[in-house]
Amino acid sequence: MKEKINININNYEAYFLDYHEGNLSLDLVKELMDFLSQHPELKEEFESFDPLTLQDAEKTVYAEKEALKKQGINPYTFDNYAIEYIERTLPPVLQNDLKAFIIQNPLYKKELKLYQQTKLSPDTSIIFEDKHSLKKGIGRSNTWYYWAAAASVALIIGVYFVLNKNATPDANTLVKHNLIKDTDAIANRAVKTIDTTVSAQRKVFTPPVISKIKNNAVTIKTHFGKENRNEKTIPNIINRDSSAMVINKEVEDRLPMPVKKQDIDSSLSKNSSSITKSSMHDTSFVKKDVAKNNVIRPEVVTAKIHQESNTRKILVFMAALTCKGLHKLTGQHIELEKKFDSDTTNIVAYQLDLGNKKFQFPVRE
Amino acid sequence: MDMYADNLYRFILKNVKDIDKAKDIVQDTYEKLWLKVSDVQSKNAKSYMFTTAYRTMIDRFRADSRQERLDDTHVYLHSYTKSYTDLKEILNEALNKLPDIQRSVIMLRDYEGYSYEEIGEITALNESQVKVYIFRARKFLKNYIGSMEVVI
């Protein structure tokens, strides 16, 4: 029975392909040829269905096929064997094969030698010196922790002193600010200056005080620490009728608590030597109608010292915080302590306590 | 413990190339060891320490942004400008040019004599990876030494 003809313009490609692949029966071949004769325009397409051959693929070869064959040591497998040999993982049988290969191929002797030279040996001169620190409970011996702590605190305290250098009242300046002049009442007199110059490197500076008023003379006492006392008596400075004491106007304008001529008058009447003490602490001396030029204000020094204290307090507080932070961070004992003078109870130094080390920072006045 | 400290220090120092950092890592390692001392068997102590030190070192590398990728994709060019006088120096130079992971595994192998499996535990690699890294490291070192010999 004849096969039903199926080739048409819609499916001819499949028959073209089957023809070229040799899958068509004789009947279908005949039928296909008839179809082509009826459609000559498809002849070119029919001929383009030549068998597809990948001839280039045949030219691509794997050159190291030998290496794939498990047939022992060869130039392709030499590296693996050599490395296994120096790694001491090469079985004895293969070690013999390797030696035999090298005898047959002397060039590989050098290669094997190079591989042997890649074997690393530890440098025993490198040792960990501080082994004690590795023992349980010893902890780190890194001294840099201590130095870091000391440096941090020293930096803060150092900043204080650097900043404070300008703020610290210079003794000479202070004294100059305490010029005592005759007032208008003794206008024809030359200005008298109390020269209470003392070394600026002394300890605590106490404001000049009027220690004695007697017979129109005032005795001014300047006090730098316990050892340095300076007393000067200025004669003829007091006029019982209209006398007054004035100080440098620049200073005067900033003074909070004046000592006024009334105080002096009062002292004169009392014949007392404690005028300054009372004048500095008793606000009753602040009278309402005080002539501008009739004041002396030694408290300026006290005020300045108070300013210094505040700056110091802030910086010491920062230093203490730094210590606490470092203590938290490192677990080491780090503390900032104050050292007081036993007599004056003034702070004489700050001490950085690191447990087994202590650093002192003396307070410079 | 003292003996391990030297080994550990050498291993870390060769990798981090910084004495202070190496000491710090060794101390960190011992601190961790003492914290876990009850859990670590004495026979595993050395391995535990190398594992801890290695991982601490890797963490530091990362923290310092010094960590190069832990693979061997780097192509190191040999420098021929420096003159070498002995093999150890050349080898040391070559070692420094290895990718971090290759340097670590080959040092654990040669310095400490660890097996591939142990190195794998320390470096969190499998045994095959360790073998591959050691193979590549050896090949690199061999080629480096060979090229230097030509120069010398």
Interface residues (C-beta under 8 A of the other chain):
Chain A: D79 N80 I83 I86 E87 E111 L114 Y115 Q117 T118 K119 L120 S121 P122 D123 T124 I126 I127 F128 D130 K131 S133 L134 K135 K136 G137 R140 N142
Chain B: M1 D2 A5 D6 N7 L8 Y9 R10 L13 K23 D24 V26 Q27 Y30 W34 V37 L87 L91 L95 I106 M107 R109 D110 Y111 I134 F135 A137 R138 K139 L141 K142 I145 G146 E149
